[in-house]
């Protein structure tokens, strides 16, 4: 073939066609893809975190009435236990007085 028949290639075209350059471009494309996937993953994880935080906040707000009710019931239970102790003492006292009357 005649070298005059082929158009002259620029040094850039010759370099772009070299296997080393193609390997570098593949490595760069691979790196770009990994960076894109990492960015997508970060965005996805942030969205999941935000959703989890919103769910946690909603659960805290929903739990407030239940917590208040539990405190109220605990207080009522303590009062009833105290009352039961007083009633038991009064009954024991009355039974003791009945025993004294029955024995006399």
C-alpha positions, 0 to 999 in steps of 0.5 A: 500500500502506498503511504500517500493514500492513507491519511496521516494520523495525528499523535492523539489518534495514534495514542487513543488507539494504543492498548495502554490508552484504552486500558486507562480509559477502561479504568477511568470508566470503571472508576466513574461507575464505582463512584456513581454506584457509591453516590447512589448507595449514599443517597439510598442510605440517607433516604432510608435513614431519614425514613427510619428517623421519621418512623422513630419520631412517629413512634415516640409521639404515639407512645406518649399517651401510653406512657402517661397512661402507664404512669397513671395506672402505676400511681393508682396501683400504688394507692390501691396497695396502700389501701389494701394494707390499711384495710388488712390492718383494720380487719386484723384489729377488728378480729382481735377485738372480736376474739376479746369479746368472745373470750370474755 
